[in-house]
Amino acid sequence: MSYKTRIVFTVKESGDGVPCLNMEFHDNIPGLPEDPPAFDLNPGTDLKKAKEIAAYLNQNLAAFRPFPLESKPGFQQGVK
C-alpha cells in the first residue's frame, strides 16, 4: 500500500479573474510539496463551470497517491 492523502478541490481566481482548480491535501505525506497543485481550465471556462467541475471531482475522487509505486513503510509480518 502506498501513501495517500484525502483531497478537496477548490476554485481560485487569478488576478485577472481566470478560474483554476486547486487540489488541497488533508494528510501529511513525506516528500509532498506544501503548495497544492493547480490545474488550469480550458480557455473561456467561467467561475460557475469551474465550481461544477470542482464539485464533480469532490464527489467522485476520494484520495490522491502522489507516489503510487512506493510502499508505505511498515512492520514485516512474516519471515522471508
Short mmCIF file of the C-alpha atoms (twelve columns), coordinates in Angstrom:
data_MODEL
# 
_entry.id   MODEL 
# 
loop_
_atom_site.group_PDB 
_atom_site.id 
_atom_site.type_symbol 
_atom_site.label_atom_id 
_atom_site.label_alt_id 
_atom_site.label_comp_id 
_atom_site.label_asym_id 
_atom_site.label_seq_id 
_atom_site.Cartn_x 
_atom_site.Cartn_y 
_atom_site.Cartn_z 
_atom_site.pdbx_PDB_model_num 
ATOM 1  C CA . MET A 1  0.000   0.000   0.000   1 
ATOM 2  C CA . SER A 2  1.383   3.430   -0.891  1 
ATOM 3  C CA . TYR A 3  0.890   6.719   0.889   1 
ATOM 4  C CA . LYS A 4  -2.326  8.552   0.115   1 
ATOM 5  C CA . THR A 5  -3.996  11.743  1.218   1 
ATOM 6  C CA . ARG A 6  -7.588  12.833  1.320   1 
ATOM 7  C CA . ILE A 7  -8.164  15.710  -1.091  1 
ATOM 8  C CA . VAL A 8  -10.571 18.558  -1.717  1 
ATOM 9  C CA . PHE A 9  -10.764 20.553  -4.931  1 
ATOM 10 C CA . THR A 10 -11.357 24.291  -4.587  1 
ATOM 11 C CA . VAL A 11 -11.676 27.076  -7.133  1 
ATOM 12 C CA . LYS A 12 -9.265  30.008  -7.101  1 
ATOM 13 C CA . GLU A 13 -9.157  33.028  -9.381  1 
ATOM 14 C CA . SER A 14 -6.068  34.694  -10.755 1 
ATOM 15 C CA . GLY A 15 -5.644  38.445  -10.597 1 
ATOM 16 C CA . ASP A 16 -7.326  38.780  -13.994 1 
ATOM 17 C CA . GLY A 17 -10.348 36.693  -12.925 1 
ATOM 18 C CA . VAL A 18 -9.428  33.436  -14.664 1 
ATOM 19 C CA . PRO A 19 -10.545 30.471  -12.528 1 
ATOM 20 C CA . CYS A 20 -8.357  27.443  -11.805 1 
ATOM 21 C CA . LEU A 21 -8.697  24.363  -9.614  1 
ATOM 22 C CA . ASN A 22 -6.522  23.712  -6.579  1 
ATOM 23 C CA . MET A 23 -6.171  20.261  -5.039  1 
ATOM 24 C CA . GLU A 24 -5.785  20.664  -1.276  1 
ATOM 25 C CA . PHE A 25 -4.181  17.857  0.732   1 
ATOM 26 C CA . HIS A 26 -5.695  16.786  4.054   1 
ATOM 27 C CA . ASP A 27 -2.994  14.379  5.254   1 
ATOM 28 C CA . ASN A 28 0.781   14.698  5.648   1 
ATOM 29 C CA . ILE A 29 2.969   12.586  3.382   1 
ATOM 30 C CA . PRO A 30 6.783   12.702  3.419   1 
ATOM 31 C CA . GLY A 31 8.055   14.458  0.296   1 
ATOM 32 C CA . LEU A 32 4.708   16.041  -0.598  1 
ATOM 33 C CA . PRO A 33 5.048   19.733  -1.523  1 
ATOM 34 C CA . GLU A 34 3.352   22.227  0.783   1 
ATOM 35 C CA . ASP A 35 1.769   24.175  -2.058  1 
ATOM 36 C CA . PRO A 36 -1.215  22.398  -3.595  1 
ATOM 37 C CA . PRO A 37 -1.223  21.555  -7.297  1 
ATOM 38 C CA . ALA A 38 -3.186  23.945  -9.505  1 
ATOM 39 C CA . PHE A 39 -4.995  22.901  -12.658 1 
ATOM 40 C CA . ASP A 40 -5.620  25.351  -15.498 1 
ATOM 41 C CA . LEU A 41 -9.025  25.027  -17.110 1 
ATOM 42 C CA . ASN A 42 -9.814  25.392  -20.782 1 
ATOM 43 C CA . PRO A 43 -9.894  28.996  -22.018 1 
ATOM 44 C CA . GLY A 44 -13.328 30.526  -21.576 1 
ATOM 45 C CA . THR A 45 -14.304 28.404  -18.545 1 
ATOM 46 C CA . ASP A 46 -16.304 30.677  -16.250 1 
ATOM 47 C CA . LEU A 47 -16.458 30.600  -12.454 1 
ATOM 48 C CA . LYS A 48 -19.790 28.737  -12.400 1 
ATOM 49 C CA . LYS A 49 -18.430 25.937  -14.619 1 
ATOM 50 C CA . ALA A 50 -15.210 25.771  -12.569 1 
ATOM 51 C CA . LYS A 51 -17.282 25.241  -9.400  1 
ATOM 52 C CA . GLU A 52 -19.267 22.487  -11.148 1 
ATOM 53 C CA . ILE A 53 -16.017 20.737  -12.109 1 
ATOM 54 C CA . ALA A 54 -14.684 21.019  -8.529  1 
ATOM 55 C CA . ALA A 55 -17.971 19.653  -7.131  1 
ATOM 56 C CA . TYR A 56 -17.865 16.710  -9.559  1 
ATOM 57 C CA . LEU A 57 -14.285 15.855  -8.597  1 
ATOM 58 C CA . ASN A 58 -15.064 16.147  -4.870  1 
ATOM 59 C CA . GLN A 59 -17.997 13.762  -5.272  1 
ATOM 60 C CA . ASN A 60 -16.028 11.189  -7.260  1 
ATOM 61 C CA . LEU A 61 -12.424 11.225  -6.014  1 
ATOM 62 C CA . ALA A 62 -11.579 10.022  -2.510  1 
ATOM 63 C CA . ALA A 63 -7.795  10.249  -2.295  1 
ATOM 64 C CA . PHE A 64 -4.569  11.051  -4.124  1 
ATOM 65 C CA . ARG A 65 -1.459  8.830   -4.164  1 
ATOM 66 C CA . PRO A 66 1.483   11.035  -5.201  1 
ATOM 67 C CA . PHE A 67 3.970   8.150   -5.169  1 
ATOM 68 C CA . PRO A 68 1.856   5.124   -6.204  1 
ATOM 69 C CA . LEU A 69 4.794   2.751   -6.715  1 
ATOM 70 C CA . GLU A 70 6.428   3.430   -3.331  1 
ATOM 71 C CA . SER A 71 5.376   1.177   -0.486  1 
ATOM 72 C CA . LYS A 72 4.374   2.676   2.820   1 
ATOM 73 C CA . PRO A 73 6.887   1.611   5.494   1 
ATOM 74 C CA . GLY A 74 5.504   -0.914  7.943   1 
ATOM 75 C CA . PHE A 75 6.332   -3.893  10.039  1 
ATOM 76 C CA . GLN A 76 7.277   -7.150  8.380   1 
ATOM 77 C CA . GLN A 77 4.505   -9.655  9.033   1 
ATOM 78 C CA . GLY A 78 6.476   -12.829 8.414   1 
ATOM 79 C CA . VAL A 79 9.941   -14.254 7.962   1 
ATOM 80 C CA . LYS A 80 11.233  -14.212 4.404   1 
# 
